[in-house]
Structures are given as structure tokens and as C-alpha cells.
Amino acid sequence: MNVTYFGIELKRVMRDFVTMFFVAILPAFMYVIFGAAQDYGSTDIGNGNVAAYIMIGMAAYGAVTATVGVGGAAAVEQMQGWGRQLGLTPMSDAQRVVTKAAVGFVIAIIPVALIYIIGAATGAEATAEVWIVSGLIVLLGAAMFSFFGLLAGLMFRSEGAVSAASGSLVILAFLGNLFFPLSGVLLDIARFTPLYGLVALARYPLTDGYLASTTPTTEPPHDEMWVLLVNIGAWAAVFVAATILISRRGRARQ
């Protein structure tokens, strides 16, 4: 039953061209434009080059977009009655949640694999450890954003809300230092945003915590690992706690 449901859900998401465009094709295109096609992509940084630095950020953006979309869709389906239909089957609530999480994880693998393959073919350079560890951090860290999608679906109860949550990732990605190296006040603000900790941690094996910068400085900005872990832990706690609270209130009104 679980395998059958997993297969149905996976095929449903992968057949949705619009979803797959924003999850995989758009981040890959952005990597080509901002990373592979730029002269600065071959510039050395840490244990690789700038193209690899940008590649990791775009892979994180694609993976998070996937988990937010799947998580939000699960919440909307539950409120629209699909959960009651599944309740007539032998599957438990826990099994449905685990199956949805597994679908989100598999979908998140697609943009990461695609962007890493394109990166390897277009000049992204890094040690083998960087390729493996950064990819794993991106995939595991993106899982917490499924709660962000769930929260949006539970709060606004419409498919439009899920689309808005996915769209808001563009703003969070900019503030998270994904698209363009930030500096000054913007960088200080970025360190408190949800995507910053995940992306900076994924880039840590490449740069040892140092950030790419477009402004000439004697010492580039640097993040301690504990700061990034606190950022990830704090936002994960916020997303999970808010999702549980909104879910309980929804059931109380019913």
C-alpha cells in the first residue's frame, strides 16, 4: 500500500511540468547564467572555484522549492478532503506523512543532481569531499522547509497559498546570499533569514566558512559553524512549532 501510494504521488508531481520547471529547470538555468557563463566562475575560492560556490546555492534553492511545494500540497489535500479518503484505507496518518516526506526527498534529489551534473560539465571545480558533503547537507537541510510549505497550506487553505510560499523563496534566497554576494547591512540582515544557515553550511566544505565578496577587503566575511547550526535549528523549531499550533487550532474549529 505504501509503495503504491508513493509511486502514485511521485508520478503525479513529476508529471506536473510547471512544478518541475520551477524545481529543476529554473535553478539549473540560473546556475548557467550566474555561474557557468561568467568569467569569474573560474576564480579560485577555498577548495574549489566560484562556479562551485554558485552551484551549491542554486542546488539548495531547487531542493527547498521542491520540499516547500510537496509539503504545502499535503496540507491543502488534507483540508480538501483527500485525507478523509485515505483514511478509509489501511494507511495510518504516520504512514501518509512519511510517504509524503519520501516523495519530497526524491523530488529534491532531481534539481541537486541536475545542477551538479551541469556544474561538473561546465567548469565547477571542487574536491570530492565538497561535492558529496555539500549535496548531502542541501538535501537534509531542505527537509525542514517542508514544514514551511505545510504552514502556508494550513494558514491560508488554498493552492494559491502554496504557490505564494514557493514564490517567497525568491526573496528569501536573495536575502540568504544565494544569488548575489551581500555585504554590509544586507549581510547582517541575511544571517537571520531562514535560507542563510542552510546555504552557508552547505558551502562550508568549500570555503571553510568564508564568504564570496564583490567588495575589496583585506579579510573576507566569515561565519562560524555554530552560528549556522543555530540559524538552522532556530528556524526548524519555528516552522515545526508553528505548524503544530496552526494544525491544532484548525482541528479545534472543526
N, C-alpha and C positions, 0 to 999 in steps of 0.2 A: 504493500500500500504506500509506504513512504517513498520507495524508489519510483513508483508510478507517478505519484504526485510531484516529486522532484523533477522528473522528466517533463511533465506537462508544463510546470511553471517555467522551467528553463527554456523550453521551446517557445513559450508564449512571449517571454521577454526578448529572446534573440530574434524573433520574427518581427518585432516592433522596430521598424527602420529608424524612426525618429529618435527613439531611446538609444539605440546603438550608435547613431550618428553622434549624439552629444556625449556618450560614454567613451567611445573608442576613436571615431574618425576625427572629431574636432580637436581633442587633445593631441592626437598624432600630427594633425596639420599644424597646430600651434607650435609643436616642437620643431617641425621642419622650418617654419618661418622664423621663429625666435632663436633657434639653436643651430640646426644643421646649415641653414642658408646664410648665416652671419660669419664674417671673418673672425670675430672674437671667439667663435666656438672652439677654435683650436688652441686658444690660450691656456697655458697650464694653470691648474689650481689644485692644490693638495695632492691627492693620489690619482689625479686624472686631469680632465680639461673642463672648460666652461660648458661645452656641449653636454657632457655627462651631468653637470650640475643642473642645467635646464631640463634635461631628460627626466631626471628624478622628480622634479617639481611637476612636470606635465603628467607623468605617470600617476602621481599622487592625486592630481586633480581628476583624472579619469576614474580612478578607483573609488574616490569619495563620491563622485557623481553617481556611480553605479549603486553603491550601498544606500545612498540617500533615496534614490528612485525606488529601489526594491522595498526598503523599509517603509516609505510613505505609501506605496501601493498596498502593502499588507494592512496598514491601518484603515485605508479607505475601503478596501474589500470587506474588512471586518464590520465596518459601520453600515455598509450597503447590503448586508445580509448573507454574504458569501460564507462568513464564519458559521452561521447557523446551518447552512447546507453541509459544510464539512463536519459540523457537529453530529450529523446523522451517520457519519462513517465511524469506523473503529479508531480513527486517529484521535489522539489527545491534543490538548492545547499546546503542551510542551513539544510534541512531535511536529505540529504545524509551524511553531516558531523556529525550531531547529532546521526544518526543511527550508523555510524562507531565508534563514541566515546562510544556509549552504548555497542557495541559489545566488544570493548577493555576493558571496565569496567567489563563486565560479565566474560570475559576470565581471567582477572586479579584476580577475586574472587577465581578461581579454585586453583591456587598454594597457595594462602594465607590460604584458608580453609583446603586444604590437609595438608600443613605443620603444621598448628595449631592443627589439629586433631592428627597427628603423634606425635607432641610435647606433647600434653596432655597425650598420651598413653605411652610415653617413658621417663617421668620424668621431663619435663619442668614445672617449678612452678612459679607462679606469682599471684598477686591479680587479682580479676575480672576486676577491672578498667584497669589494664595493658593489659589484653587480648583484651578488647573491644577497648580502645583508640588507642593502637598501631596498631591494624588491620585497623581501620578507617584511621589513618594517612598514612599507607602504601598504601591503595587503592586510597585515594585522591591525595597523592603526586605523585603516579606513573602516574597520568593522564598527567602531564606536559611532560613526556618522549614520549608521542605520537607525540609531535612536533619534538622531536629528530629523530624519525623514519620518519616523513614526510619530514624533512630537508634532510635526507640521500637519500630518494627516489627522491626528486626533484633535488638534486645536481647531482646525478650520473645516474639516469634514468634507473635503471636495478634492477632485483630481487636480483642479487648478492650484490648490494649496501646495500639492506635491511639486508641481511644475515651478511654482514660485520659490519653494525651498531649494530646488535644484538650480534655479536661476540665481538665487542669492549667493551660491557658491562662487560665482564670478567675482563678486565684491569681496567675499572672504578670501578668495585666492589672491586677489591683488593685495589685500591687507596682510595676507600670510606670507608675502615675499616670494610668491611663485613666479609671477610674470616679469617683474622688473625689480632689480636690486633697490631696496629702500634705504634711506639714510635719515639721520636727524630725528625729528619729532615723529615722522611717519614710522620709522623703525621702532621707536619706543612704544608707539601705539600697537604696532603689529605684534609685538611679543605677548600681548594679552588676548589675541584673537585665536579662534579655535584651530585653524589650519596651520598656524605658525609652528607649533610644537611638533606636529607630525612631520611636516616637510623638513624642518631643521634637523630633526632626529634622523630621518631617512638620509639626509645629506651628510650626517656626521662622519660616517666611514670615509667619505670622500674628502672632506675639508677639515676634519678634527675640530669641528665647531666654528671655524672661521667662515665669514660670510663674504660673498662676492660684493664688490662695491664699485660704483661708477665715479666716485669722487676720490681724488688722490689723497691718501692718508699714509702716515708712517706705520700705523698699525691697523689692519682691517678689523671690523667689528667681530666680536667673538661671543659665543654662547656656551655656558657651562651645561653639561649634560643634565644635571639635576634640575636646572631651570626648565628645560624642555620636558622632562618627565613630569614635573609639577604642572606644567601647562596642559599636557595630555590628560593626566589624572584628574585635574580640576574640571576640565570641560566634559570628560567622560562622566564624572559624578553629576554634573549639572544636567546633562542630557538624559541620563538614566533616571535620576530623581524626578525631573520634570515630566518625563513620560509616564512614570508610575503614578504621579499625582494626578495628571490630567486623565489618565485611564480610569482611576478610581472615581473621580468626580463624574465622569461620563456614565459609569455604571450606577452611581448613586442617583443621577437624574432619571435614568431609565426605571 
